Amino acid sequence: MPGGGQEAAPSDIVAALERLGLARPGEHPALEPLTGGVSSDIWKVETASGTWCLKRALAKLKVAQDWRAPVARSRNEYDWIRTAAAIVPWAAPALAGYDDAAGVIAMRYYPASDYKLWKAELAAGRANPAIASAVGTSLARIHAGTAGNADLALRFDTGDIFYAIRLEPYLVATGRAHPELAGPLARLVETTASNKLALVHGDVSPKNILIGGDGPMFLDAECAWYGDPAFDLAFCLNHMLLKGVWVPGAFDDFLACFAALADAYLARVDWEPPADLERRAAHLLPGLFLARVDGKSPVEYITADADKDRVRRVAIPLIAAPVDRLSAVAAAWRASRGA
């Protein structure tokens, strides 16, 4: 994540650093704001103890529409990181601690020289199916390692937060923009909310994935919820479709990444029949696709009316008449290129 100049650390952040043992009393570290998200303040901070990344959730997200969510999600993210790291050690950042009073997560800072942001790689047209496959594999391992865990289901009983930051702004809001689809989108919300099977990250997006030497690392798990793992799969695959608008020269490569990620993930689904999970993901994906042009959180790189209409032409029929295979969603998007 790029920085935006330094600023004096607020007193509550300084106090949090001291409580966590990351800053000495009397030390006055400067914060460097990091960009890339709409839901949190994120900073790089250098102290005598090292270089750290601090993150604190916002009550009102940085988007045009009024979008609010409980700030307790910071603690949920901290717990998701600890849980995921116990299953796939390189798939989550190393933690320095969590400060309840300030609501701040402290993590190791990962320099861009060693860890490439997957979104930046895709923006440059470097769509590597091997990386997509590794993302699918790690995600499935985390889901498999948490499936059927009653203790985690209780710890991550965060359906209210997930609704506020995912289901309402994406699917419910899109139903308001398209009243004719409000019924099908409401059914997607109901299905997603009712399947409580594994620990869900909730924001598996290329902007939240670092590519390091050991494998992909997932950031920004503040939407963590014990629910439907099909959401994570569909959410990430959605970006493999959307990026084809952003970088049309790599359109086929993005679809190759789509297939590689889906295949790697589904090959490791052992907590339920893979076809059942794929069906839910294939039904959900067009709703998420349409949401990124007509929901509360439109992607910043689809601005032309013609591109938005192209997304609508593919998504709307698939919401009205769902398909059960992810490959069929990809095929509909591929066919749109020549329309």
Secondary structure, DSSP 8 states (H G I E B T S, - for coil): --B---EE--HHHHHHHHHTTSS-TT---EEEEB-S-SSEEEEEEEETTEEEEEEEE-SB-SSSS--B--TTHHHHHHHHHHHHHHHSGGGS--EEEEETTTTEEEEE---TTTSEEHHHHHHTT---HHHHHHHHHHHHHHHHHHTT-HHHHHHT--HHHHIIIIIIIIIIHHHHH-GGGHHHHHHHHHHHHH---EEE-S---GGGEEE-SSSEEE---TT-EEE-HHHHHHHHHHHHHHHHHHSGGGHHHHHHHHHHHHHHHHTT--SS-HHHHHHHHHHHHHHHHHHHHHSSS--TT--SHHHHHHHHHHHHHHHHS--S-HHHHHHHHHHHTT-
